[in-house]
Amino acid sequence: MKHGHYHRHSHQVRAVIRFLHTKGQSAAEIHRQLCHVYGDNVMSDSCVTEWCRKFRDGRTDVHDKGGQERRSIVTDKLVQKVDQCLRGKCRFTISELSEEFPQTSRTTLYWTVMDRLVYHTFCAWWVPKQLTDLAA
């Protein structure tokens, strides 16, 4: 079961850290074992050390509350406005789009276009990923 993208189940990795820490293993040994089982990109050694410190200080919960409390800056309203802008002008760059939305970073706009709207470049034109048959 070696794979490097374990972020979706990171609470399970933290449960393993808690278990091994309770058994008295060092953070370095825990990190080595995690990398052996789950792959090198499972979690950085500094994160393992931080979680060991939290468990040593009495924490028992393996769920990271920090990420759940942060609100996304990509709102449905922003996605709708970007989509309207794209439908009016299919030929654009992310830099040009950032001029239309100066309060939003280029990275956020890029991921909004690629992930939320599922647009891809096609011969320098941005088109929806699913093309429909217009001849019907």
N, CA, C and O atoms as a GROMACS GRO file, in nm:
protein
  544
    1MET      N    1   0.083  -0.118   0.000
    1MET     CA    2   0.000   0.000   0.000
    1MET      C    3   0.087   0.125   0.000
    1MET      O    4   0.067   0.213   0.083
    2LYS      N    5   0.182   0.132  -0.090
    2LYS     CA    6   0.269   0.249  -0.098
    2LYS      C    7   0.211   0.350  -0.194
    2LYS      O    8   0.191   0.321  -0.312
    3HIS      N    9   0.185   0.468  -0.142
    3HIS     CA   10   0.147   0.580  -0.226
    3HIS      C   11   0.177   0.707  -0.151
    3HIS      O   12   0.173   0.710  -0.028
    4GLY      N   13   0.207   0.814  -0.225
    4GLY     CA   14   0.252   0.937  -0.164
    4GLY      C   15   0.142   1.037  -0.135
    4GLY      O   16   0.165   1.132  -0.060
    5HIS      N   17   0.026   1.021  -0.190
    5HIS     CA   18  -0.080   1.120  -0.174
    5HIS      C   19  -0.179   1.068  -0.070
    5HIS      O   20  -0.284   1.015  -0.104
    6TYR      N   21  -0.143   1.086   0.055
    6TYR     CA   22  -0.223   1.032   0.163
    6TYR      C   23  -0.295   1.142   0.239
    6TYR      O   24  -0.347   1.118   0.348
    7HIS      N   25  -0.298   1.265   0.183
    7HIS     CA   26  -0.354   1.378   0.255
    7HIS      C   27  -0.502   1.364   0.283
    7HIS      O   28  -0.551   1.418   0.382
    8ARG      N   29  -0.576   1.292   0.200
    8ARG     CA   30  -0.719   1.276   0.222
    8ARG      C   31  -0.747   1.193   0.347
    8ARG      O   32  -0.853   1.206   0.408
    9HIS      N   33  -0.653   1.110   0.386
    9HIS     CA   34  -0.670   1.024   0.503
    9HIS      C   35  -0.565   1.055   0.608
    9HIS      O   36  -0.519   0.966   0.680
   10SER      N   37  -0.527   1.181   0.617
   10SER     CA   38  -0.418   1.217   0.708
   10SER      C   39  -0.454   1.194   0.854
   10SER      O   40  -0.365   1.175   0.937
   11HIS      N   41  -0.583   1.195   0.888
   11HIS     CA   42  -0.620   1.164   1.026
   11HIS      C   43  -0.582   1.019   1.061
   11HIS      O   44  -0.552   0.989   1.176
   12GLN      N   45  -0.583   0.931   0.961
   12GLN     CA   46  -0.541   0.793   0.986
   12GLN      C   47  -0.390   0.787   1.010
   12GLN      O   48  -0.343   0.710   1.094
   13VAL      N   49  -0.315   0.867   0.937
   13VAL     CA   50  -0.170   0.873   0.957
   13VAL      C   51  -0.141   0.928   1.097
   13VAL      O   52  -0.053   0.877   1.167
   14ARG      N   53  -0.216   1.030   1.138
   14ARG     CA   54  -0.196   1.085   1.273
   14ARG      C   55  -0.233   0.984   1.380
   14ARG      O   56  -0.174   0.983   1.488
   15ALA      N   57  -0.331   0.897   1.353
   15ALA     CA   58  -0.365   0.792   1.449
   15ALA      C   59  -0.248   0.694   1.464
   15ALA      O   60  -0.220   0.648   1.575
   16VAL      N   61  -0.181   0.664   1.353
   16VAL     CA   62  -0.062   0.577   1.359
   16VAL      C   63   0.048   0.646   1.438
   16VAL      O   64   0.116   0.583   1.519
   17ILE      N   65   0.067   0.777   1.415
   17ILE     CA   66   0.168   0.852   1.489
   17ILE      C   67   0.136   0.846   1.638
   17ILE      O   68   0.225   0.822   1.721
   18ARG      N   69   0.011   0.868   1.673
   18ARG     CA   70  -0.029   0.865   1.815
   18ARG      C   71   0.000   0.728   1.876
   18ARG      O   72   0.052   0.719   1.986
   19PHE      N   73  -0.035   0.622   1.803
   19PHE     CA   74  -0.013   0.486   1.852
   19PHE      C   75   0.136   0.459   1.874
   19PHE      O   76   0.176   0.412   1.980
   20LEU      N   77   0.218   0.489   1.773
   20LEU     CA   78   0.361   0.461   1.783
   20LEU      C   79   0.428   0.551   1.889
   20LEU      O   80   0.519   0.509   1.959
   21HIS      N   81   0.380   0.675   1.898
   21HIS     CA   82   0.433   0.766   2.002
   21HIS      C   83   0.401   0.712   2.141
   21HIS      O   84   0.485   0.715   2.231
   22THR      N   85   0.280   0.662   2.159
   22THR     CA   86   0.239   0.604   2.287
   22THR      C   87   0.325   0.484   2.322
   22THR      O   88   0.351   0.458   2.440
   23LYS      N   89   0.369   0.410   2.221
   23LYS     CA   90   0.456   0.294   2.244
   23LYS      C   91   0.599   0.337   2.276
   23LYS      O   92   0.682   0.252   2.309
   24GLY      N   93   0.629   0.467   2.268
   24GLY     CA   94   0.760   0.517   2.304
   24GLY      C   95   0.857   0.536   2.190
   24GLY      O   96   0.976   0.559   2.214
   25GLN      N   97   0.811   0.527   2.066
   25GLN     CA   98   0.901   0.545   1.952
   25GLN      C   99   0.928   0.694   1.929
   25GLN      O  100   0.843   0.778   1.956
   26SER      N  101   1.046   0.724   1.880
   26SER     CA  102   1.085   0.862   1.853
   26SER      C  103   1.016   0.911   1.725
   26SER      O  104   0.971   0.831   1.644
   27ALA      N  105   1.010   1.042   1.710
   27ALA     CA  106   0.949   1.102   1.590
   27ALA      C  107   1.024   1.058   1.464
   27ALA      O  108   0.962   1.032   1.361
   28ALA      N  109   1.157   1.050   1.473
   28ALA     CA  110   1.236   1.009   1.357
   28ALA      C  111   1.204   0.865   1.316
   28ALA      O  112   1.191   0.835   1.197
   29GLU      N  113   1.190   0.777   1.415
   29GLU     CA  114   1.157   0.637   1.386
   29GLU      C  115   1.015   0.626   1.329
   29GLU      O  116   0.990   0.548   1.237
   30ILE      N  117   0.924   0.704   1.385
   30ILE     CA  118   0.786   0.703   1.334
   30ILE      C  119   0.784   0.750   1.189
   30ILE      O  120   0.717   0.690   1.105
   31HIS      N  121   0.857   0.857   1.158
   31HIS     CA  122   0.862   0.908   1.021
   31HIS      C  123   0.921   0.804   0.927
   31HIS      O  124   0.871   0.786   0.816
   32ARG      N  125   1.026   0.736   0.969
   32ARG     CA  126   1.089   0.634   0.885
   32ARG      C  127   0.988   0.524   0.854
   32ARG      O  128   0.978   0.479   0.740
   33GLN      N  129   0.913   0.480   0.954
   33GLN     CA  130   0.814   0.373   0.933
   33GLN      C  131   0.700   0.419   0.843
   33GLN      O  132   0.654   0.344   0.756
   34LEU      N  133   0.654   0.541   0.862
   34LEU     CA  134   0.547   0.594   0.777
   34LEU      C  135   0.590   0.598   0.630
   34LEU      O  136   0.516   0.559   0.541
   35CYS      N  137   0.713   0.646   0.608
   35CYS     CA  138   0.765   0.653   0.470
   35CYS      C  139   0.781   0.514   0.411
   35CYS      O  140   0.756   0.494   0.292
   36HIS      N  141   0.821   0.418   0.492
   36HIS     CA  142   0.838   0.280   0.444
   36HIS      C  143   0.704   0.221   0.400
   36HIS      O  144   0.696   0.153   0.298
   37VAL      N  145   0.600   0.248   0.477
   37VAL     CA  146   0.468   0.189   0.448
   37VAL      C  147   0.391   0.269   0.344
   37VAL      O  148   0.334   0.211   0.251
   38TYR      N  149   0.388   0.402   0.359
   38TYR     CA  150   0.300   0.485   0.275
   38TYR      C  151   0.371   0.561   0.164
   38TYR      O  152   0.304   0.620   0.078
   39GLY      N  153   0.502   0.563   0.163
   39GLY     CA  154   0.576   0.637   0.061
   39GLY      C  155   0.639   0.762   0.118
   39GLY      O  156   0.600   0.810   0.224
   40ASP      N  157   0.737   0.815   0.048
   40ASP     CA  158   0.816   0.928   0.097
   40ASP      C  159   0.736   1.056   0.118
   40ASP      O  160   0.776   1.140   0.199
   41ASN      N  161   0.627   1.072   0.048
   41ASN     CA  162   0.552   1.196   0.056
   41ASN      C  163   0.436   1.191   0.155
   41ASN      O  164   0.348   1.277   0.152
   42VAL      N  165   0.435   1.092   0.242
   42VAL     CA  166   0.322   1.075   0.333
   42VAL      C  167   0.307   1.195   0.426
   42VAL      O  168   0.196   1.247   0.441
   43MET      N  169   0.416   1.239   0.488
   43MET     CA  170   0.414   1.354   0.579
   43MET      C  171   0.559   1.392   0.605
   43MET      O  172   0.645   1.305   0.614
   44SER      N  173   0.586   1.520   0.617
   44SER     CA  174   0.723   1.563   0.642
   44SER      C  175   0.765   1.526   0.783
   44SER      O  176   0.682   1.508   0.872
   45ASP      N  177   0.896   1.514   0.802
   45ASP     CA  178   0.947   1.479   0.935
   45ASP      C  179   0.914   1.587   1.037
   45ASP      O  180   0.892   1.556   1.154
   46SER      N  181   0.911   1.713   0.994
   46SER     CA  182   0.876   1.821   1.088
   46SER      C  183   0.730   1.813   1.132
   46SER      O  184   0.699   1.846   1.246
   47CYS      N  185   0.641   1.768   1.044
   47CYS     CA  186   0.500   1.750   1.081
   47CYS      C  187   0.486   1.634   1.179
   47CYS      O  188   0.409   1.642   1.275
   48VAL      N  189   0.559   1.527   1.155
   48VAL     CA  190   0.554   1.413   1.247
   48VAL      C  191   0.603   1.458   1.385
   48VAL      O  192   0.542   1.424   1.487
   49THR      N  193   0.712   1.533   1.388
   49THR     CA  194   0.765   1.584   1.515
   49THR      C  195   0.663   1.673   1.585
   49THR      O  196   0.644   1.663   1.706
   50GLU      N  197   0.596   1.759   1.509
   50GLU     CA  198   0.495   1.847   1.566
   50GLU      C  199   0.378   1.768   1.625
   50GLU      O  200   0.331   1.800   1.735
   51TRP      N  201   0.332   1.665   1.554
   51TRP     CA  202   0.222   1.585   1.606
   51TRP      C  203   0.266   1.505   1.729
   51TRP      O  204   0.187   1.487   1.822
   52CYS      N  205   0.389   1.458   1.732
   52CYS     CA  206   0.440   1.389   1.852
   52CYS      C  207   0.441   1.485   1.971
   52CYS      O  208   0.407   1.446   2.082
   53ARG      N  209   0.479   1.610   1.947
   53ARG     CA  210   0.479   1.710   2.054
   53ARG      C  211   0.337   1.732   2.106
   53ARG      O  212   0.315   1.740   2.227
   54LYS      N  213   0.241   1.743   2.013
   54LYS     CA  214   0.102   1.764   2.054
   54LYS      C  215   0.051   1.647   2.138
   54LYS      O  216  -0.016   1.668   2.238
   55PHE      N  217   0.084   1.525   2.096
   55PHE     CA  218   0.039   1.408   2.172
   55PHE      C  219   0.109   1.400   2.307
   55PHE      O  220   0.048   1.360   2.407
   56ARG      N  221   0.237   1.438   2.311
   56ARG     CA  222   0.311   1.439   2.438
   56ARG      C  223   0.251   1.541   2.535
   56ARG      O  224   0.250   1.521   2.656
   57ASP      N  225   0.200   1.653   2.478
   57ASP     CA  226   0.139   1.758   2.560
   57ASP      C  227  -0.004   1.727   2.601
   57ASP      O  228  -0.070   1.809   2.665
   58GLY      N  229  -0.054   1.608   2.565
   58GLY     CA  230  -0.185   1.565   2.612
   58GLY      C  231  -0.296   1.560   2.509
   58GLY      O  232  -0.408   1.520   2.541
   59ARG      N  233  -0.268   1.600   2.388
   59ARG     CA  234  -0.372   1.594   2.285
   59ARG      C  235  -0.406   1.449   2.254
   59ARG      O  236  -0.317   1.364   2.247
   60THR      N  237  -0.534   1.420   2.235
   60THR     CA  238  -0.576   1.284   2.201
   60THR      C  239  -0.648   1.279   2.066
   60THR      O  240  -0.653   1.174   2.003
   61ASP      N  241  -0.702   1.393   2.021
   61ASP     CA  242  -0.777   1.398   1.895
   61ASP      C  243  -0.680   1.397   1.777
   61ASP      O  244  -0.585   1.474   1.774
   62VAL      N  245  -0.704   1.310   1.679
   62VAL     CA  246  -0.617   1.300   1.562
   62VAL      C  247  -0.667   1.384   1.444
   62VAL      O  248  -0.601   1.392   1.341
   63HIS      N  249  -0.783   1.446   1.459
   63HIS     CA  250  -0.838   1.529   1.352
   63HIS      C  251  -0.783   1.670   1.364
   63HIS      O  252  -0.780   1.727   1.472
   64ASP      N  253  -0.739   1.726   1.251
   64ASP     CA  254  -0.682   1.860   1.247
   64ASP      C  255  -0.794   1.959   1.225
   64ASP      O  256  -0.850   1.966   1.115
   65LYS      N  257  -0.828   2.033   1.325
   65LYS     CA  258  -0.939   2.129   1.317
   65LYS      C  259  -0.905   2.252   1.234
   65LYS      O  260  -0.995   2.318   1.182
   66GLY      N  261  -0.777   2.283   1.219
   66GLY     CA  262  -0.735   2.405   1.150
   66GLY      C  263  -0.789   2.415   1.009
   66GLY      O  264  -0.842   2.520   0.973
   67GLY      N  265  -0.778   2.311   0.929
   67GLY     CA  266  -0.822   2.316   0.791
   67GLY      C  267  -0.972   2.325   0.776
   67GLY      O  268  -1.021   2.380   0.678
   68GLN      N  269  -1.046   2.271   0.873
   68GLN     CA  270  -1.192   2.271   0.863
   68GLN      C  271  -1.250   2.408   0.893
   68GLN      O  272  -1.359   2.440   0.845
   69GLU      N  273  -1.181   2.489   0.971
   69GLU     CA  274  -1.235   2.617   1.009
   69GLU      C  275  -1.204   2.726   0.907
   69GLU      O  276  -1.268   2.831   0.909
   70ARG      N  277  -1.108   2.704   0.820
   70ARG     CA  278  -1.075   2.804   0.718
   70ARG      C  279  -1.181   2.806   0.610
   70ARG      O  280  -1.224   2.702   0.560
   71ARG      N  281  -1.223   2.927   0.574
   71ARG     CA  282  -1.322   2.939   0.467
   71ARG      C  283  -1.249   2.960   0.335
   71ARG      O  284  -1.148   3.029   0.328
   72SER      N  285  -1.301   2.900   0.231
   72SER     CA  286  -1.242   2.914   0.099
   72SER      C  287  -1.272   3.053   0.044
   72SER      O  288  -1.381   3.107   0.064
   73ILE      N  289  -1.174   3.111  -0.025
   73ILE     CA  290  -1.197   3.240  -0.088
   73ILE      C  291  -1.268   3.223  -0.222
   73ILE      O  292  -1.314   3.320  -0.281
   74VAL      N  293  -1.277   3.099  -0.270
   74VAL     CA  294  -1.344   3.071  -0.396
   74VAL      C  295  -1.492   3.044  -0.365
   74VAL      O  296  -1.531   2.932  -0.332
   75THR      N  297  -1.570   3.148  -0.376
   75THR     CA  298  -1.713   3.137  -0.349
   75THR      C  299  -1.788   3.102  -0.476
   75THR      O  300  -1.733   3.114  -0.586
   76ASP      N  301  -1.910   3.059  -0.461
   76ASP     CA  302  -1.993   3.028  -0.578
   76ASP      C  303  -2.014   3.154  -0.662
   76ASP      O  304  -2.023   3.148  -0.785
   77LYS      N  305  -2.021   3.269  -0.595
   77LYS     CA  306  -2.039   3.396  -0.666
   77LYS      C  307  -1.918   3.426  -0.755
   77LYS      O  308  -1.933   3.469  -0.869
   78LEU      N  309  -1.796   3.403  -0.701
   78LEU     CA  310  -1.674   3.425  -0.780
   78LEU      C  311  -1.671   3.330  -0.900
   78LEU      O  312  -1.640   3.371  -1.011
   79VAL      N  313  -1.702   3.203  -0.876
   79VAL     CA  314  -1.702   3.104  -0.985
   79VAL      C  315  -1.800   3.146  -1.094
   79VAL      O  316  -1.770   3.134  -1.213
   80GLN      N  317  -1.917   3.194  -1.054
   80GLN     CA  318  -2.018   3.237  -1.150
   80GLN      C  319  -1.969   3.356  -1.232
   80GLN      O  320  -1.988   3.359  -1.353
   81LYS      N  321  -1.906   3.453  -1.166
   81LYS     CA  322  -1.855   3.572  -1.236
   81LYS      C  323  -1.743   3.534  -1.334
   81LYS      O  324  -1.738   3.585  -1.446
   82VAL      N  325  -1.653   3.446  -1.290
   82VAL     CA  326  -1.544   3.401  -1.378
   82VAL      C  327  -1.602   3.328  -1.498
   82VAL      O  328  -1.558   3.349  -1.611
   83ASP      N  329  -1.701   3.242  -1.475
   83ASP     CA  330  -1.763   3.167  -1.584
   83ASP      C  331  -1.828   3.261  -1.684
   83ASP      O  332  -1.815   3.241  -1.805
   84GLN      N  333  -1.898   3.362  -1.636
   84GLN     CA  334  -1.961   3.460  -1.726
   84GLN      C  335  -1.856   3.534  -1.808
   84GLN      O  336  -1.876   3.558  -1.928
   85CYS      N  337  -1.747   3.568  -1.745
   85CYS     CA  338  -1.638   3.637  -1.816
   85CYS      C  339  -1.579   3.547  -1.924
   85CYS      O  340  -1.550   3.593  -2.035
   86LEU      N  341  -1.561   3.420  -1.893
   86LEU     CA  342  -1.502   3.327  -1.989
   86LEU      C  343  -1.595   3.299  -2.107
   86LEU      O  344  -1.549   3.288  -2.220
   87ARG      N  345  -1.722   3.288  -2.080
   87ARG     CA  346  -1.817   3.261  -2.189
   87ARG      C  347  -1.825   3.378  -2.287
   87ARG      O  348  -1.855   3.359  -2.404
   88GLY      N  349  -1.799   3.497  -2.238
   88GLY     CA  350  -1.800   3.615  -2.326
   88GLY      C  351  -1.671   3.630  -2.405
   88GLY      O  352  -1.667   3.699  -2.506
   89LYS      N  353  -1.564   3.564  -2.359
   89LYS     CA  354  -1.433   3.581  -2.422
   89LYS      C  355  -1.353   3.453  -2.401
   89LYS      O  356  -1.288   3.436  -2.298
   90CYS      N  357  -1.357   3.364  -2.498
   90CYS     CA  358  -1.290   3.234  -2.482
   90CYS      C  359  -1.139   3.242  -2.496
   90CYS      O  360  -1.067   3.157  -2.445
   91ARG      N  361  -1.091   3.342  -2.564
   91ARG     CA  362  -0.946   3.352  -2.584
   91ARG      C  363  -0.888   3.452  -2.484
   91ARG      O  364  -0.905   3.573  -2.498
   92PHE      N  365  -0.819   3.399  -2.383
   92PHE     CA  366  -0.766   3.483  -2.278
   92PHE      C  367  -0.650   3.411  -2.209
   92PHE      O  368  -0.628   3.292  -2.228
   93THR      N  369  -0.578   3.488  -2.130
   93THR     CA  370  -0.475   3.430  -2.046
   93THR      C  371  -0.516   3.453  -1.901
   93THR      O  372  -0.603   3.536  -1.873
   94ILE      N  373  -0.454   3.380  -1.811
   94ILE     CA  374  -0.483   3.398  -1.669
   94ILE      C  375  -0.444   3.540  -1.627
   94ILE      O  376  -0.511   3.601  -1.543
   95SER      N  377  -0.337   3.593  -1.684
   95SER     CA  378  -0.296   3.731  -1.653
   95SER      C  379  -0.405   3.830  -1.694
   95SER      O  380  -0.434   3.923  -1.619
   96GLU      N  381  -0.464   3.811  -1.810
   96GLU     CA  382  -0.574   3.897  -1.854
   96GLU      C  383  -0.695   3.882  -1.761
   96GLU      O  384  -0.761   3.980  -1.728
   97LEU      N  385  -0.721   3.761  -1.722
   97LEU     CA  386  -0.833   3.735  -1.632
   97LEU      C  387  -0.809   3.801  -1.496
   97LEU      O  388  -0.903   3.849  -1.432
   98SER      N  389  -0.683   3.803  -1.452
   98SER     CA  390  -0.653   3.865  -1.323
   98SER      C  391  -0.676   4.016  -1.326
   98SER      O  392  -0.698   4.077  -1.221
   99GLU      N  393  -0.670   4.077  -1.444
   99GLU     CA  394  -0.702   4.219  -1.457
   99GLU      C  395  -0.852   4.244  -1.434
   99GLU      O  396  -0.892   4.350  -1.386
  100GLU      N  397  -0.933   4.146  -1.470
  100GLU     CA  398  -1.078   4.155  -1.448
  100GLU      C  399  -1.113   4.133  -1.300
  100GLU      O  400  -1.213   4.184  -1.251
  101PHE      N  401  -1.028   4.057  -1.230
  101PHE     CA  402  -1.050   4.023  -1.090
  101PHE      C  403  -0.924   4.056  -1.009
  101PHE      O  404  -0.855   3.965  -0.963
  102PRO      N  405  -0.894   4.184  -0.991
  102PRO     CA  406  -0.768   4.222  -0.925
  102PRO      C  407  -0.759   4.179  -0.779
  102PRO      O  408  -0.649   4.167  -0.725
  103GLN      N  409  -0.872   4.155  -0.712
  103GLN     CA  410  -0.871   4.115  -0.572
  103GLN      C  411  -0.842   3.966  -0.554
  103GLN      O  412  -0.826   3.920  -0.441
  104THR      N  413  -0.834   3.891  -0.664
  104THR     CA  414  -0.813   3.746  -0.658
  104THR      C  415  -0.678   3.712  -0.720
  104THR      O  416  -0.642   3.764  -0.826
  105SER      N  417  -0.602   3.625  -0.653
  105SER     CA  418  -0.470   3.589  -0.703
  105SER      C  419  -0.480   3.510  -0.833
  105SER      O  420  -0.582   3.447  -0.861
  106ARG      N  421  -0.373   3.513  -0.909
  106ARG     CA  422  -0.368   3.437  -1.035
  106ARG      C  423  -0.380   3.288  -1.009
  106ARG      O  424  -0.446   3.216  -1.085
  107THR      N  425  -0.318   3.241  -0.903
  107THR     CA  426  -0.326   3.098  -0.870
  107THR      C  427  -0.469   3.057  -0.841
  107THR      O  428  -0.515   2.953  -0.888
  108THR      N  429  -0.540   3.139  -0.763
  108THR     CA  430  -0.680   3.110  -0.732
  108THR      C  431  -0.764   3.110  -0.858
  108THR      O  432  -0.850   3.024  -0.876
  109LEU      N  433  -0.740   3.206  -0.946
  109LEU     CA  434  -0.814   3.210  -1.072
  109LEU      C  435  -0.784   3.088  -1.159
  109LEU      O  436  -0.874   3.030  -1.219
  110TYR      N  437  -0.657   3.050  -1.163
  110TYR     CA  438  -0.619   2.933  -1.243
  110TYR      C  439  -0.694   2.809  -1.195
  110TYR      O  440  -0.752   2.736  -1.275
  111TRP      N  441  -0.693   2.785  -1.063
  111TRP     CA  442  -0.759   2.665  -1.010
  111TRP      C  443  -0.910   2.674  -1.021
  111TRP      O  444  -0.979   2.573  -1.032
  112THR      N  445  -0.963   2.796  -1.018
  112THR     CA  446  -1.107   2.814  -1.039
  112THR      C  447  -1.144   2.773  -1.181
  112THR      O  448  -1.242   2.702  -1.202
  113VAL      N  449  -1.064   2.817  -1.277
  113VAL     CA  450  -1.089   2.784  -1.417
  113VAL      C  451  -1.070   2.634  -1.442
  113VAL      O  452  -1.152   2.571  -1.509
  114MET      N  453  -0.962   2.578  -1.390
  114MET     CA  454  -0.928   2.438  -1.418
  114MET      C  455  -1.011   2.339  -1.338
  114MET      O  456  -1.062   2.242  -1.394
  115ASP      N  457  -1.027   2.361  -1.208
  115ASP     CA  458  -1.092   2.262  -1.122
  115ASP      C  459  -1.242   2.285  -1.104
  115ASP      O  460  -1.321   2.191  -1.117
  116ARG      N  461  -1.280   2.407  -1.076
  116ARG     CA  462  -1.422   2.433  -1.048
  116ARG      C  463  -1.503   2.441  -1.176
  116ARG      O  464  -1.614   2.386  -1.183
  117LEU      N  465  -1.450   2.509  -1.279
  117LEU     CA  466  -1.523   2.524  -1.405
  117LEU      C  467  -1.487   2.416  -1.506
  117LEU      O  468  -1.557   2.400  -1.606
  118VAL      N  469  -1.380   2.344  -1.482
  118VAL     CA  470  -1.332   2.235  -1.567
  118VAL      C  471  -1.312   2.282  -1.712
  118VAL      O  472  -1.360   2.218  -1.806
  119TYR      N  473  -1.241   2.393  -1.727
  119TYR     CA  474  -1.202   2.442  -1.859
  119TYR      C  475  -1.059   2.397  -1.886
  119TYR      O  476  -0.979   2.384  -1.794
  120HIS      N  477  -1.029   2.373  -2.011
  120HIS     CA  478  -0.895   2.334  -2.054
  120HIS      C  479  -0.861   2.409  -2.182
  120HIS      O  480  -0.950   2.451  -2.255
  121THR      N  481  -0.732   2.426  -2.208
  121THR     CA  482  -0.693   2.495  -2.330
  121THR      C  483  -0.705   2.400  -2.449
  121THR      O  484  -0.676   2.281  -2.438
  122PHE      N  485  -0.748   2.455  -2.560
  122PHE     CA  486  -0.762   2.380  -2.684
  122PHE      C  487  -0.725   2.474  -2.796
  122PHE      O  488  -0.803   2.562  -2.833
  123CYS      N  489  -0.604   2.457  -2.850
  123CYS     CA  490  -0.553   2.545  -2.955
  123CYS      C  491  -0.562   2.691  -2.913
  123CYS      O  492  -0.609   2.776  -2.989
  124ALA      N  493  -0.517   2.721  -2.792
  124ALA     CA  494  -0.515   2.855  -2.734
  124ALA      C  495  -0.653   2.911  -2.705
  124ALA      O  496  -0.668   3.031  -2.682
  125TRP      N  497  -0.755   2.827  -2.706
  125TRP     CA  498  -0.889   2.866  -2.668
  125TRP      C  499  -0.926   2.788  -2.543
  125TRP      O  500  -0.893   2.670  -2.532
  126TRP      N  501  -0.994   2.851  -2.452
  126TRP     CA  502  -1.044   2.782  -2.333
  126TRP      C  503  -1.183   2.730  -2.362
  126TRP      O  504  -1.272   2.806  -2.400
  127VAL      N  505  -1.201   2.602  -2.345
  127VAL     CA  506  -1.330   2.541  -2.375
  127VAL      C  507  -1.370   2.450  -2.259
  127VAL      O  508  -1.284   2.399  -2.187
  128PRO      N  509  -1.502   2.431  -2.240
  128PRO     CA  510  -1.544   2.335  -2.137
  128PRO      C  511  -1.488   2.198  -2.171
  128PRO      O  512  -1.473   2.162  -2.288
  129LYS      N  513  -1.457   2.120  -2.067
  129LYS     CA  514  -1.394   1.989  -2.088
  129LYS      C  515  -1.483   1.898  -2.170
  129LYS      O  516  -1.433   1.825  -2.256
  130GLN      N  517  -1.614   1.899  -2.147
  130GLN     CA  518  -1.704   1.815  -2.223
  130GLN      C  519  -1.757   1.893  -2.343
  130GLN      O  520  -1.832   1.989  -2.327
  131LEU      N  521  -1.718   1.852  -2.460
  131LEU     CA  522  -1.767   1.916  -2.580
  131LEU      C  523  -1.896   1.850  -2.622
  131LEU      O  524  -1.910   1.728  -2.613
  132THR      N  525  -1.991   1.928  -2.669
  132THR     CA  526  -2.119   1.872  -2.710
  132THR      C  527  -2.126   1.874  -2.862
  132THR      O  528  -2.055   1.950  -2.928
  133ASP      N  529  -2.210   1.789  -2.916
  133ASP     CA  530  -2.230   1.784  -3.061
  133ASP      C  531  -2.326   1.894  -3.102
  133ASP      O  532  -2.444   1.888  -3.072
  134LEU      N  533  -2.276   1.996  -3.172
  134LEU     CA  534  -2.357   2.109  -3.214
  134LEU      C  535  -2.440   2.077  -3.337
  134LEU      O  536  -2.532   2.152  -3.370
  135ALA      N  537  -2.410   1.968  -3.405
  135ALA     CA  538  -2.481   1.933  -3.529
  135ALA      C  539  -2.614   1.868  -3.499
  135ALA      O  540  -2.693   1.846  -3.592
  136ALA      N  541  -2.642   1.836  -3.377
  136ALA     CA  542  -2.766   1.764  -3.343
  136ALA      C  543  -2.889   1.847  -3.360
  136ALA      O  544  -3.000   1.800  -3.335
   0.00000   0.00000   0.00000
